[in-house]
Amino acid sequence: MPSFGTASAAELITCHPDLQLLFSVVVEKFDCSVICGHRDETAQQEAFDSGNSKVQYPNSEHNSYPSMAADVAPYPYNGDDEKRFYFFAGQVMAIAAMLYEQELMDHRVRWGGDWDGDTEVNDQTFNDLAHFELITDE
């Protein structure tokens, strides 16, 4: 059974308990790596400057502590394999919905490939396929 390596576990521990639970369940079904949890001001500025984020510090869900967002990718990582990211995200979102419905998580999840949550992935202006965040504005 897959499990997180040291680097992924260190990133995940910086995340909200709902994200920790979600990805602990996900990794049992689909091997993945936690690329990023919490981002400090310097890391957020780097993400913004590189075009990997559209917001500056402190406006990212990654900037709170614990982080309300995590960047998680299928393992082994291949940033060019978009189809695998979409397949992975479907698994994550299904598990997130199940955990929320079972009242094991307090938050729903938003994915960076479907920001508006309408399940239409072709209407996005910015894709962040590894990004998953807890919805706090419901």
C-alpha positions as CSV (number, residue, x, y, z in Angstrom):
1,M,0.0,0.0,0.0
2,P,1.4,3.4,-0.9
3,S,2.3,5.9,1.9
4,F,3.8,9.3,2.0
5,G,7.6,9.8,2.0
6,T,9.3,12.1,4.4
7,A,9.1,15.3,2.3
8,S,5.3,14.7,1.6
9,A,4.6,14.0,5.2
10,A,6.4,17.2,6.3
11,E,4.4,19.3,3.9
12,L,1.1,17.6,4.8
13,I,1.6,18.2,8.6
14,T,1.5,22.0,7.8
15,C,-2.1,21.6,6.4
16,H,-5.5,21.8,8.1
17,P,-6.6,18.5,9.7
18,D,-9.3,18.1,7.0
19,L,-6.6,18.0,4.3
20,Q,-4.4,15.7,6.4
21,L,-7.3,13.2,6.7
22,L,-8.3,13.6,3.0
23,F,-4.8,12.9,1.6
24,S,-4.1,10.1,4.2
25,V,-7.1,8.3,2.7
26,V,-6.3,9.3,-0.9
27,V,-2.7,7.9,-0.7
28,E,-4.0,4.5,0.3
29,K,-5.9,4.3,-3.1
30,F,-3.7,6.4,-5.4
31,D,0.0,7.0,-4.8
32,C,0.7,10.7,-4.6
33,S,3.1,13.4,-3.4
34,V,2.4,16.5,-1.3
35,I,4.3,19.2,-3.2
36,C,3.3,22.1,-1.0
37,G,1.2,22.8,2.1
38,H,1.9,26.1,4.0
39,R,3.7,28.9,2.2
40,D,5.4,31.7,4.0
41,E,5.6,35.2,2.4
42,T,8.8,34.4,0.5
43,A,7.5,31.2,-0.9
44,Q,4.2,32.8,-1.9
45,Q,6.1,35.6,-3.7
46,E,8.1,33.1,-5.6
47,A,5.0,31.2,-6.6
48,F,3.4,34.5,-7.7
49,D,6.5,35.7,-9.6
50,S,6.8,32.3,-11.4
51,G,3.1,32.4,-12.5
52,N,2.2,29.3,-10.3
53,S,-0.1,31.5,-8.2
54,K,-2.4,34.3,-9.2
55,V,-2.4,35.9,-5.7
56,Q,0.2,37.5,-3.5
57,Y,0.8,37.0,0.2
58,P,-1.3,36.8,2.4
59,N,-4.2,36.1,0.0
60,S,-3.5,32.5,-0.9
61,E,-5.2,29.6,1.0
62,H,-1.6,28.3,1.4
63,N,-0.6,31.3,3.6
64,S,-2.7,30.5,6.7
65,Y,-1.3,28.1,9.3
66,P,-2.4,25.5,9.2
67,S,-2.7,25.8,5.4
68,M,-6.2,25.6,4.0
69,A,-4.7,24.4,0.7
70,A,-2.3,21.7,-0.5
71,D,-0.7,21.0,-3.8
72,V,-0.7,17.3,-4.4
73,A,0.3,15.4,-7.5
74,P,0.1,11.8,-8.6
75,Y,3.3,9.8,-8.0
76,P,5.6,9.6,-9.8
77,Y,5.3,13.3,-10.7
78,N,5.0,14.2,-14.4
79,G,3.7,17.8,-14.8
80,D,3.2,17.2,-18.5
81,D,0.6,14.4,-18.0
82,E,-2.5,16.5,-17.6
83,K,-4.8,13.5,-18.1
84,R,-3.4,11.8,-15.1
85,F,-4.0,15.0,-13.0
86,Y,-7.6,15.0,-14.1
87,F,-8.0,11.3,-13.2
88,F,-6.3,11.9,-9.9
89,A,-8.5,14.9,-9.1
90,G,-11.6,12.9,-9.8
91,Q,-10.5,10.4,-7.2
92,V,-9.6,13.1,-4.6
93,M,-12.9,15.0,-5.1
94,A,-14.9,11.8,-4.7
95,I,-13.1,10.8,-1.5
96,A,-13.5,14.4,-0.2
97,A,-17.2,14.4,-0.9
98,M,-17.6,11.0,0.9
99,L,-15.6,12.2,3.9
100,Y,-17.7,15.4,4.1
101,E,-21.0,13.6,3.7
102,Q,-19.9,11.2,6.5
103,E,-19.2,14.3,8.6
104,L,-15.5,13.3,9.0
105,M,-14.5,16.6,7.4
106,D,-15.9,20.0,8.2
107,H,-15.1,21.5,4.8
108,R,-15.9,20.8,1.2
109,V,-13.0,20.9,-1.3
110,R,-12.3,23.0,-4.3
111,W,-9.9,21.9,-7.0
112,G,-7.7,24.1,-9.1
113,G,-8.9,22.6,-12.4
114,D,-12.6,23.5,-11.6
115,W,-12.5,26.6,-9.5
116,D,-16.3,27.3,-9.7
117,G,-17.1,23.7,-8.9
118,D,-19.5,23.2,-11.8
119,T,-17.7,20.0,-13.0
120,E,-17.0,21.8,-16.3
121,V,-13.2,21.9,-16.7
122,N,-13.0,23.7,-20.0
123,D,-14.3,27.0,-18.6
124,Q,-11.2,27.8,-16.4
125,T,-9.0,30.8,-17.1
126,F,-6.2,29.4,-14.9
127,N,-5.5,25.8,-14.2
128,D,-3.7,24.7,-11.1
129,L,-4.2,21.0,-11.4
130,A,-2.3,20.0,-8.3
131,H,-4.1,22.5,-6.1
132,F,-6.8,21.5,-3.6
133,E,-8.3,23.9,-1.0
134,L,-10.9,23.8,1.7
135,I,-13.9,25.9,1.0
136,T,-14.5,28.4,3.8
137,D,-17.0,30.7,2.3
138,E,-20.1,28.6,2.5
